[in-house]
């Protein structure tokens, strides 16, 4: 039996002349997770259109396509193509879960919600000739007994961060602009692997670097504590994501993470406006001292990738300059800016639709860098787009990279910040060349050296700061992840 698993891409991601580095970051873990359920002896081929040209002349028996909002039209075209060739086609992911009626005409079966329970059920039904057109994840969600990810299907050399990993599902919070509540509707919205299973998966990965794609790595205190304790002594370097309130908790968890190798954290600050936070149902940020959270991370030698959203209702024309100036003054290493984008299935989408503020439903433009809904009363769509573009230019100007670097109080930290931020945003032609020449993997040992620990809370460098890069070692980059490519997307 031949099975093909596909992650479709946007047109710009397949451009032969310019392929931004962000499209070569992570392999499709969601598809690799589903592939682990395939019966022994079945032939599986996983193709990621972001990093390779799809072979459309093959004749698989079963095709599984992962759909997110900006690749939806391409996914539907591929589904139609393979159905016309006689394959049985399944669609799943965030966008399918949010708009099942839109996706259904392009598939023989669609999957709604996480796939760990419903995909094995589908396989049994399909082999028996009684597959249903719709499978919905509900009660009984668990990661206990989930088979190891089919990493043998991942073409490691084509990714900057092949050692990505997901050890939880979902998030304990309920922000209005997030897909999470729609995707996990009808069952548990946040759950974890066992610590032993997570550590076993980490052990399978070569090199030193890991990237945890979990929405909130610190979200389950007991699990995270066990994970970090188990990782101590492994010599790993890793990046993850967490919330401001979890950083400020004085429970020793962040210190354990740093001791285990945490070197950079994606933090959703989102906005400096309490009015916007309240309107976005983000109470975990309300009343929190952002500066104290950043300082706590810096004290532990952890770099900060701050996430900010523009175009919320309390934003005014000066929001772009104020946000950039604040980020630079705080010594944030990298910043990811977004234009407020109402994804189908979210509370924000429902509100924008009810207020008549959606400008269109061209899903390929719902990429968080294009204005797709009328912003609040204090901004025009033109001001929002121009301000967003200017914020990126200003934050990553050499002047501001230098200013932010000098916020740190040691020369080593200053140099690390400068190299890290400058290397990420100021050398995109070099990244493009490395992608096209298939030498992206050769960059990891060099950048891993930049990643070495600056200092601990006591001001002393960690032992790994003096360790040379190790063979198949990873690297940590400030990654502009807009929609995590976790197993939840599959």
C-alpha positions, -999 to 999 in steps of 0.1 A, spaced: 0 0 0 14 34 -10 7 64 12 17 100 4 17 127 30 19 163 17 24 197 32 15 222 5 32 256 2 24 291 -7 36 302 -42 63 325 -27 78 295 -8 85 277 -41 99 307 -59 132 296 -76 147 330 -72 138 340 -36 128 315 -9 127 331 25 144 312 53 112 309 73 99 283 48 129 260 55 128 260 93 108 230 105 98 196 90 60 187 91 59 169 125 21 166 122 23 144 91 53 125 105 32 118 136 3 104 116 27 83 95 37 64 127 2 48 128 6 33 93 7 -5 93 41 -22 90 50 -28 54 31 1 39 52 24 18 51 60 30 64 92 13 63 126 30 68 156 8 70 192 20 65 216 -8 84 243 11 117 225 6 112 203 -24 93 201 -57 63 178 -55 61 147 -77 26 148 -90 30 119 -115 29 92 -88 -1 70 -80 -5 66 -43 -34 47 -29 -39 71 0 -30 108 2 -30 128 35 -28 166 31 -22 190 60 -42 223 55 -35 256 71 -52 288 62 -27 303 37 -21 271 19 -58 261 17 -63 268 -20 -31 249 -30 -42 220 -7 -76 218 -24 -60 218 -59 -36 190 -49 -65 170 -34 -86 174 -65 -56 163 -86 -51 131 -67 -88 122 -65 -89 125 -102 -60 100 -104 -80 75 -83 -64 81 -48 -83 82 -16 -77 117 -3 -79 130 33 -76 165 45 -70 177 81 -55 205 101 -65 239 116 -83 253 86 -102 221 79 -114 220 115 -125 256 113 -142 253 79 -152 217 73 -179 225 48 -154 243 26 -129 215 27 -153 185 24 -159 187 -14 -122 183 -20 -117 151 1 -130 116 6 -126 120 43 -118 150 65 -103 150 100 -115 176 126 -92 183 156 -61 164 168 -54 132 149 -40 108 175 -73 91 181 -92 96 149 -64 87 124 -60 51 137 -98 47 136 -99 60 100 -72 35 90 -91 6 104 -123 17 87 -105 24 54 -89 -11 53 -124 -26 60 -139 -6 31 -162 15 54 -143 48 58 -166 77 68 -165 112 52 -158 129 85 -139 120 117 -142 143 147 -118 142 177 -138 145 210 -134 129 244 -105 106 254 -76 126 240 -43 113 253 -7 111 243 -1 80 263 10 52 239 15 74 209 41 57 187 74 75 179 73 100 152 85 87 118 116 108 116 130 85 89 106 103 65 121 138 73 148 151 49 169 166 77 194 183 54 167 206 39 158 222 72 175 247 95 159 231 126 153 194 119 153 187 156 119 202 163 97 184 188 63 187 204 56 172 239 23 188 247 -9 196 228 -28 229 230 -26 256 256 -43 264 289 -53 299 278 -81 311 255 -69 342 236 -95 356 211 -72 356 181 -59 320 185 -71 289 166 -67 268 197 -102 267 211 -117 259 177 -92 231 170 -96 214 204 -134 219 207 -152 190 222 -124 176 243 -93 184 264 -76 216 252 -42 211 269 -25 178 277 10 164 277 31 133 270 45 114 299 79 127 309 95 94 300 81 94 265 92 130 260 127 122 271 129 91 249 119 112 219 147 137 228 172 109 231 164 99 195 175 132 181 212 137 170 232 168 179 226 193 207 200 217 195 162 212 200 133 234 191 101 228 212 72 238 190 47 236 219 24 266 223 33 269 260 62 248 272 59 260 308 21 255 308 20 223 329 43 229 359 47 193 370 53 180 336 78 208 326 97 203 359 101 166 353 111 172 317 138 198 326 151 177 354 154 147 330 172 169 304 199 181 328 232 166 319 221 159 283 241 188 270 212 201 250 205 237 238 168 245 231 142 271 224 106 272 233 76 294 239 59 306 271 37 333 286 47 364 306 29 351 337 47 318 337 81 336 334 73 358 365 62 329 387 88 323 414 85 285 414 120 276 402 107 262 369 125 288 347 157 281 365 154 244 358 147 252 322 179 273 320 199 246 337 186 220 312 197 242 282 169 268 275 186 296 255 158 315 238 121 320 245 93 331 223 71 354 245 37 367 235 37 402 248 12 411 219 5 446 230 15 473 255 -21 484 259 -42 470 288 -73 478 269 -62 456 240 -52 428 263 -86 428 280 -104 429 247 -83 400 234 -91 378 264 -55 377 274 -57 380 312 -24 362 317 -7 394 305 -29 419 323 -11 437 351 21 419 345 55 436 345 69 430 311 102 446 319 106 423 350 99 392 329 125 402 303 151 410 330 144 376 346 152 359 313 183 379 307 196 371 342 194 334 333 211 339 299 179 334 280 173 355 248 139 369 241 119 367 209 90 390 215 57 387 197 35 418 190 2 423 173 -7 456 155 -42 467 145 -61 460 177 -89 485 185 -69 506 210 -39 511 186 -31 545 174 -7 558 147 22 560 172 18 523 183 45 512 159 72 536 170 64 531 207 65 493 204 98 493 186 114 519 210 102 498 240 115 466 226 149 481 218 151 497 252 144 464 269 172 446 249 148 421 232 170 401 208 144 396 181 108 407 175 81 391 155 54 416 144 19 406 132 -11 424 117 -42 414 137 -57 386 116 -91 370 123 -87 333 116 -120 314 110 -132 297 141 -118 322 165 -137 347 187 -119 375 168 -132 363 135 -168 361 148 -165 396 161 -151 411 129 -177 392 108 -206 404 130 -193 440 128 -189 439 90 -151 445 93 -138 416 71 -124 430 39 -124 397 21 -120 359 25 -89 353 3 -74 329 28 -39 330 11 -37 366 23 -45 358 59 -8 357 66 -5 383 95 14 407 72 -16 417 51 -45 438 63 -76 416 59 -101 434 82 -108 470 90 -86 480 120 -99 498 150 -113 534 150 -78 551 153 -61 535 123 -67 532 86 -58 501 67 -30 520 50 -16 533 82 -16 498 96 2 482 67 28 510 64 33 511 102 38 473 103 64 474 75 82 504 91 83 486 125 103 457 110 127 481 92 132 501 124 136 473 148 161 455 126 181 486 116 218 483 124 214 513 148 187 496 168 203 462 168 234 479 183 213 499 208 195 468 220 228 449 222 242 475 245 214 471 270 231 439 282 257 444 309 285 420 296 304 422 264 298 386 257 260 391 259 262 422 238 282 405 210 259 375 211 228 397 207 244 416 179 254 385 160 221 367 165 198 396 155 220 408 127 225 373 113 188 366 113 175 397 95 204 413 77 218 384 57 187 370 39 206 368 5 231 345 22 202 323 37 186 322 3 219 310 -13 224 283 13 188 271 7 192 269 -30 226 253 -29 214 227 -4 239 236 22 216 249 49 226 222 73 262 234 72 252 266 91 241 248 123 275 242 139 285 279 134 253 293 148 254 268 177 286 284 188 268 318 189 242 301 210 266 292 238 255 302 273 262 338 283 260 334 320 239 319 348 222 338 375 255 339 394 271 356 364 293 326 356 293 311 321 280 276 318 304 247 311 289 243 276 300 278 267 335 263 261 323 232 243 330 231 205 301 224 181 293 187 178 290 170 144 252 169 136 246 197 160 216 220 158 213 258 160 189 282 176 175 309 156 150 337 164 121 321 144 91 340 131 66 313 137 31 326 129 13 293 131 31 265 148 36 235 126 28 211 154 10 178 153 -21 198 162 -21 212 127 -24 177 111 
